Amino acid sequence: MKLKKQEFKKRRQELMAMMGSNSIAFLPTAPVANRNRDVDHIYRQDSDFYYITGFSEPEALVVLIPGREQAEYILFCREKDDNKELWHGRRTGLEGACEEFGADDSFPITDIDEIIPGLMENRDQVYYPMGCNAEFDIKLLEWLNQLRGNVRKGGRPPTEFISLDHVLHEMRLIKKSWEIKLMQMAADISVEAHIRAMKAVRPKMKEFQLEAEYLHEFITQGARSTAYPSIVGGGKNACVLHYIDNNESLKSGDLVLVDAGAEYQNYAADITRTFPVNGRFTTNQKLLYQIVLDAQNAAIEAIKPGIHWDDPHNIAVDIITEGLINLKILKGSKKKLIKDGAYKAFFMHKTGHWLGLDVHDVGDYKVEDEWRQLEMGMVLTVEPGLYFSHHSKVANKWKNIGIRIEDDVLVTADGHHVLTQALPKTIEEIEYLMNS
């Protein structure tokens, strides 16, 4: 399943309609990142660039000029080169940029200094991702200064520079049907990987061996990349929020927290499950796990158009605080404990984030200093947690237990749909799966 060329065209047209007349937009690709010496990391396209082009090669530049008769969409890219393609693989080239990716015109990326100043001249506004690419920032200033030097010849440089991020990221925040299908595919692959891992885990297994179960399932099903470095933390390591060492042994009697999601055609899934290494929760683990699960279920249930971004988090905080009071981990009035942020010693992060082309996807969480309202087409994670490190001021029976439960949720016209709903998460479901 791939996004069609027409879908990218619609996105460009929508963006240009918001830019207005006599403007121009630039969007460069992500730079190639060196891994070591002459070896580079596997290339991953800038999400904004991919969003409006579907083009995945490095060393390219998109130029959008609304209303320009000759060409509104120009793609600068690498030319075909038989020798380089022999070593590094196929290049789309200039003809392919038009035929395969819908560009109205295309030029070699090496010609930008000759062509771009002329395209910028006499434009009122320039849209570009300010501060995101230092090399391009310098290049844009060079073109601007070149135009300023030609003022006496009758040319006019642009007078207004606008961040492209603000416009483009609001577009990306609302997912269209094709995007939702791809995100569902990423979610389905990730669900299968989590199920595989729950069945495979054994005491004395290394965390990285459990991680390998996820990677195998991702790649087997066509997701060549993870959406982010996988977290596989057993016992005390589950209390480190961004633990990625994944190099210790899993112990019988401990829980293991796994935060792992596939990236499918650039779209991310993001799932966390916490389960017992030996297949059975202890009594104390069950008590804490149920608090987190109740908080997550209630937060998800609240999601619908019109509620504010922070509402699910507040619901989760209320349930978690009450649960901690019931276990005598917190003492006092629930209202005051919430006001004082007492729960933050054990639940220190927000309950979710936007999800899409980036695992922590773009889009403002507040509008005019107020938490924004949810709208149909938004996708967010819901992931409350409880973490009791060996530093926590709690009874020893709670220490070294970390629990997080995370699902991916689409806001629908009248409520929500959980993209990851096929993955077990109740105590009974998990134990049944692990022991079946």
GUDO-826644 format. One record per residue (C-alpha): x, y, z. Coordinates in steps of 0.25 Angstrom, whole numbers, plus 5000, padded with zeros to 4 digits. Each point is the difference from the previous one (the first is absolute). Example, Ala and Ser with C-alpha at 12.3 -4.5 7.8 and 13.67 -1.06 7.14 Angstrom:
504949825031 500650144998 
//
This chain:
500050005000 500650134996 499550144999 499750044986 500650124993 498750075000 499950005015 501450085001 499450094989 498850045009 500950035011 500950094992 498750074995 499550025014 501350065004 500150094989 498650055002 500450045014 501250074996 499350104991 500450074987 501450054997 500749915010 501049894999 500449885009 501249925002 500249875006 501349925000 500249865003 500649945013 501649994999 500749874999 500549965014 501449945001 500049885009 501549975001 501150044990 499549974986 498749935004 498750085001 498849975008 498849944992 499450124994 498650055005 499350114993 499650135007 498649985004 499550134995 500749984986 499449864999 498650055004 499950094988 500849924990 500149855003 501550024996 501049925008 501350034994 501050105007 500650134993 498750064995 499250135002 498650024998 499550144995 498550045000 499650134992 498550015001 499450054987 501249994992 499649974985 501349934996 500149915013 499450005014 500849885005 501549994997 500849895005 501550025000 500749865002 501249914996 500249974985 500149864995 501449945001 500349864995 501349995008 499450055013 498749924998 500949874998 500650025014 498850075008 498749964993 499050074991 499850154999 498750054996 500650114991 499450124994 499049934991 499649915011 499850125009 498950054990 499449864996 500049935013 499950115010 499150104993 501050124999 499650104990 501550024997 501349955005 501550055000 501349945005 500250035015 501450054996 499350124993 499350065012 500950125001 499850044985 498449985000 499550035014 500350155001 499250024987 498849935006 500150085013 500150134993 498750095001 499449905010 499350065012 500149895010 501049885002 499549885007 501149905005 500349925013 500850105008 501149955008 499849864996 501249984991 501250095002 500649984987 498750044993 499950125009 501350054995 499749974986 498750085000 500750125006 501050004989 498950004989 499350115008 501350095000 500249974986 498650064997 500350125009 501250034991 499150004988 499050105005 500650114991 499749924988 498650005003 499849875008 499349985013 500449915011 498949935009 499650085012 499449905009 500549875005 499049905006 500249875007 499549894991 499849915012 498850075006 499249984987 500549864996 499949945014 498650045002 499749924987 500849885005 499250005013 498749964994 500249864993 499349974987 499449864997 501349954993 500850045012 499149935009 500149874992 501550015000 500050035015 499149885002 501049914993 501150055009 499149975012 499749864995 501449964998 500450065013 498949925007 500449874994 501450035004 499650025015 499249875000 501249934994 500950065011 499049965012 500049864995 501549994998 500550075013 500749915010 500850025013 501550024998 499750054986 500850124997 499250134997 500650014986 499549864997 498650045003 500250134992 500549914988 498649935000 499450144997 501050034990 499849874993 498550024999 500150144995 500949974989 499349874996 498750084998 500750114992 500350115011 501550014997 500250105011 499550025015 499350135002 500950035012 501149935007 499349885008 499950005015 500149865006 500250025015 499949895010 499850025015 500750135004 500350044986 498550024998 500150125009 500950074990 499150074991 500950004987 500849885003 500649944987 501349935005 499249874999 501249925005 499649935013 499449875004 498549985002 499649945014 498949915004 499150085009 500350144993 499150074991 500650044986 499550144994 500150004985 499850134992 500149964985 499350044987 500349984985 500150104990 499249974987 500250084988 500550125009 498849995009 500249965015 499349915010 500450025015 499649895009 500449965015 499649885007 500549955014 500049855003 500649905009 501349934996 499549865005 498550024995 499450035014 499850135007 500250015015 499050055009 500750145001 500250014986 498649974997 499650115010 500850114993 499849954986 498550015002 500150145004 500750044987 499049924992 498850065006 500750144998 500349974985 498649944997 499350125006 500950104993 499749934986 498549995003 500050155001 500650034987 499050074990 500050124992 499850135008 500749955013 501450075003 501349944998 500350005015 498749935004 500449864999 501350035008 499250065011 499149885000 501249915001 500650085011 498749995008 499949854999 501549985003 500050095012 498849935006 500749864997 501250055008 499250055011 499349865001 501349935001 500550105010 501250044991 499450155001 499350055012 499150125001 498850064992 500049974985 499650144996 501250065008 501049884995 499650034986 500250155002 501349985006 500549904989 500349895010 499749904989 501250054992 501049935009 499449874993 499350054987 500950114995 499650014985 498850044993 498949904995 500350014986 500550074987 499650024986 500449884990 500250004985 501250014991 500850035013 499849925012 499950135008 499350064989 499850154996 498950095004 499850105011 499449955013 499550145004 499350104992 500050145005 500549955014 498849905001 500149854999 499549984986 498749924997 500149864994 499549994985 499649884991 501349954993 501050035012 500849885005 500649995014 500649915009 499449975014 501149955009 499950025015 501049935009 500549975014 501549995003 500649965014 501550014999 500949955011 500150155003 498550015003 499650035014 499049885000 500049875007 501049904994 498949914995 499750114989 501450034996 500649974987 498649994993 499750084988 498749994992 499550074988 498949974991 499950074986 499050004989 499850084987 498750074999 499350064988 499050115003 498749974991 498850084997 499349965013 501049945009 501349924997 500649874995 501249935006 500949964989 500749915009 498849935006 500449864996 501149995010 499749945013 500250095012 499149955012 500749915010 499249884997 500250024985 501550015001 500149885009 499249924991 500850044988 501349975006 499649875006 499249944988 
//
